[in-house]
Amino acid sequence: MRFRHSVAPRGFPLLTLYLTPGASSMAPHIALHEIGVDFVARYLSLVKRENRSPEYLAINAAGTVPVLLIEGRALTEVAAILYFLAKRFPDAHLLPAGDIEADAHAIEWMSFIAAAIHPARHRGLEHAHKIWSVAEQRLAHREWALGQYSIVDIHLFRLFWRFHADLDLQRNEFPSLFDHYEHMKNRPAVQRVLTAEAAIGYEPVPGRLPPPM
Ligand SMILES: N[C@@H](CCC(=O)N[C@@H](CS)C(=O)NCC(=O)O)C(=O)O
């Protein structure tokens, strides 16, 4: 396990993100950079099975990344971590403020992303295309999924970034998703994370194309 530390200023909650370059942890990594809060990053190699060490399993019994430690307390699942960060740091405007219906739509999107989009590849190319078509229809040429930039866009971006080449998704069939991807890649926080994670190095996944740079 490799460690990089940055110390949170006094009075701030100490946040620690367990991450693997290019993995699901990229989403909360982007959110932390959008917020600009100090955090401790702990890098794990999935190939070396560092996520299956007894120490890590004691933190997250599922052995998955990401985990966010909030003053030592573990929070798992991308959607939950993103939601926590958006609510804990409202000045970053990662969710529409004071809008219950928008909150519900954020949960709607992120449930769909986690439950349908993320595992789709395992059910074959045809199924994955069908699921991404649903995302395309839901995005429906909006710049941002909720009408303003939010954690939903971060979550969606990470999976499109990871899978669009692998699944051979084409711009003419998925124009909203490709436009969204370009908007995301223009954001400084996204560029910083892509650069930082590429510098650490993506681990090769058998049978998959390497992630785009
Ligand atoms: N539903 C989980 C999925 C997390 C997940 O599947 N992470 C992968 C990397 S993208 C992982 O840690 N795989 C290692 C393993 O399962 O052993 C979430 O949203 O956080």
The ligand as an ORCA input file, in Angstrom:
! r2SCAN-3c Opt
* xyz 0 1
  N     -20.817     -0.328     -5.582
  C     -19.458      0.002     -5.286
  C     -18.553     -0.565     -6.355
  C     -17.108     -0.366     -6.034
  C     -16.250     -1.266     -6.894
  O     -16.733     -2.207     -7.532
  N     -14.957     -0.986     -6.902
  C     -14.044     -1.815     -7.657
  C     -13.081     -0.980     -8.466
  S     -13.922     -0.044     -9.695
  C     -13.231     -2.661     -6.685
  O     -12.859     -2.198     -5.641
  N     -12.952     -3.909     -7.087
  C     -12.096     -4.756     -6.329
  C     -12.787     -5.985     -5.810
  O     -14.024     -6.049     -5.857
  O     -12.063     -6.850     -5.354
  C     -19.297      1.521     -5.177
  O     -20.073      2.232     -5.828
  O     -18.417      1.994     -4.438
*
